[in-house]
Amino acid sequence: MTSQSDATFLEEFPSRRTALVAKLLKAGDAGEGPKSLGDLTILTAAATDLSIWALANTPEPPRGDRIRRVIANLGTDVVHARKLLEREIPERRLDTPEGSA
């Protein structure tokens, strides 16, 4: 990055981070019951954006190492989290979110 692009990035990062965290908090109301497919889509997009910005702000070589770990573990972590959710909320079917057909 050039010094100008560094300055722009550092200037924009706090407001972008704040907006993304606000989206995550809004979409992630865990105590409000099942989420609609739209809420889950917003939550996934916001979490992805937040991860991208956090990784972009990380220097090399830790950035590359973290990206490789995320890629290697994401599928396994999702399956594990789903099993935990299904145990905690046995009466709720996770395959049909509220608001979906």
ZIRALIN-V709443 format. One record per residue. N is the residue number from 0. RES is the residue in one letter. SS is DSSP state (helix for helix, strand for strand, loop for the rest). PHI is phi as a letter, one per 40 degrees, with the letter a starting at -180 (999 if undefined). D_CENTER is the distance of its C-alpha to the mean C-alpha in Angstrom with 1 decimal. Layout:
BEGIN
n->N res->RES ss->SS phi->PHI d_center->D_CENTER
n->N res->RES ss->SS phi->PHI d_center->D_CENTER
END
This chain:
BEGIN
n->0 res->M ss->loop phi->999 d_center->25.5
n->1 res->T ss->loop phi->c d_center->28.6
n->2 res->S ss->helix phi->c d_center->29.2
n->3 res->Q ss->helix phi->c d_center->28.7
n->4 res->S ss->helix phi->c d_center->25.3
n->5 res->D ss->helix phi->c d_center->24.4
n->6 res->A ss->helix phi->c d_center->25.7
n->7 res->T ss->helix phi->c d_center->23.8
n->8 res->F ss->helix phi->d d_center->20.5
n->9 res->L ss->helix phi->c d_center->21.2
n->10 res->E ss->helix phi->c d_center->22.4
n->11 res->E ss->helix phi->c d_center->19.4
n->12 res->F ss->helix phi->d d_center->16.6
n->13 res->P ss->helix phi->d d_center->17.1
n->14 res->S ss->helix phi->c d_center->17.1
n->15 res->R ss->helix phi->c d_center->14.1
n->16 res->R ss->helix phi->c d_center->12.1
n->17 res->T ss->helix phi->c d_center->13.8
n->18 res->A ss->helix phi->c d_center->13.1
n->19 res->L ss->helix phi->c d_center->9.3
n->20 res->V ss->helix phi->c d_center->9.6
n->21 res->A ss->helix phi->c d_center->12.1
n->22 res->K ss->helix phi->c d_center->10.1
n->23 res->L ss->helix phi->c d_center->7.6
n->24 res->L ss->helix phi->c d_center->10.9
n->25 res->K ss->helix phi->c d_center->12.7
n->26 res->A ss->helix phi->c d_center->10.7
n->27 res->G ss->loop phi->c d_center->10.2
n->28 res->D ss->loop phi->d d_center->14.0
n->29 res->A ss->helix phi->c d_center->14.4
n->30 res->G ss->helix phi->c d_center->18.1
n->31 res->E ss->helix phi->c d_center->18.8
n->32 res->G ss->loop phi->g d_center->19.2
n->33 res->P ss->loop phi->c d_center->17.8
n->34 res->K ss->loop phi->c d_center->15.2
n->35 res->S ss->strand phi->c d_center->16.4
n->36 res->L ss->helix phi->c d_center->15.2
n->37 res->G ss->helix phi->c d_center->14.5
n->38 res->D ss->helix phi->c d_center->12.4
n->39 res->L ss->helix phi->c d_center->10.3
n->40 res->T ss->helix phi->c d_center->10.2
n->41 res->I ss->helix phi->c d_center->9.3
n->42 res->L ss->helix phi->c d_center->6.4
n->43 res->T ss->helix phi->c d_center->5.2
n->44 res->A ss->helix phi->c d_center->6.5
n->45 res->A ss->helix phi->c d_center->5.5
n->46 res->A ss->helix phi->c d_center->1.8
n->47 res->T ss->helix phi->c d_center->4.3
n->48 res->D ss->helix phi->c d_center->6.9
n->49 res->L ss->helix phi->c d_center->6.3
n->50 res->S ss->helix phi->c d_center->6.4
n->51 res->I ss->helix phi->c d_center->9.2
n->52 res->W ss->helix phi->c d_center->11.0
n->53 res->A ss->helix phi->c d_center->10.9
n->54 res->L ss->helix phi->c d_center->12.3
n->55 res->A ss->helix phi->c d_center->14.7
n->56 res->N ss->loop phi->c d_center->16.0
n->57 res->T ss->loop phi->c d_center->16.8
n->58 res->P ss->loop phi->c d_center->20.4
n->59 res->E ss->loop phi->c d_center->21.7
n->60 res->P ss->loop phi->c d_center->22.3
n->61 res->P ss->helix phi->d d_center->19.4
n->62 res->R ss->helix phi->c d_center->17.0
n->63 res->G ss->helix phi->c d_center->18.5
n->64 res->D ss->helix phi->c d_center->18.6
n->65 res->R ss->helix phi->c d_center->14.9
n->66 res->I ss->helix phi->c d_center->14.1
n->67 res->R ss->helix phi->c d_center->16.7
n->68 res->R ss->helix phi->c d_center->15.5
n->69 res->V ss->helix phi->c d_center->11.9
n->70 res->I ss->helix phi->c d_center->13.8
n->71 res->A ss->helix phi->c d_center->16.4
n->72 res->N ss->helix phi->b d_center->14.5
n->73 res->L ss->helix phi->d d_center->11.5
n->74 res->G ss->helix phi->d d_center->13.9
n->75 res->T ss->helix phi->c d_center->15.8
n->76 res->D ss->helix phi->c d_center->12.9
n->77 res->V ss->helix phi->c d_center->11.9
n->78 res->V ss->helix phi->d d_center->15.6
n->79 res->H ss->helix phi->c d_center->16.2
n->80 res->A ss->helix phi->c d_center->13.6
n->81 res->R ss->helix phi->c d_center->15.2
n->82 res->K ss->helix phi->c d_center->18.6
n->83 res->L ss->helix phi->c d_center->17.9
n->84 res->L ss->helix phi->c d_center->16.9
n->85 res->E ss->helix phi->c d_center->19.9
n->86 res->R ss->helix phi->c d_center->22.1
n->87 res->E ss->helix phi->c d_center->21.1
n->88 res->I ss->loop phi->b d_center->21.5
n->89 res->P ss->loop phi->c d_center->24.2
n->90 res->E ss->loop phi->c d_center->25.5
n->91 res->R ss->loop phi->c d_center->22.4
n->92 res->R ss->loop phi->c d_center->21.8
n->93 res->L ss->loop phi->c d_center->18.2
n->94 res->D ss->loop phi->c d_center->19.3
n->95 res->T ss->loop phi->b d_center->20.4
n->96 res->P ss->loop phi->c d_center->18.0
n->97 res->E ss->strand phi->d d_center->20.0
n->98 res->G ss->loop phi->g d_center->21.0
n->99 res->S ss->loop phi->b d_center->21.1
n->100 res->A ss->loop phi->c d_center->24.4
END
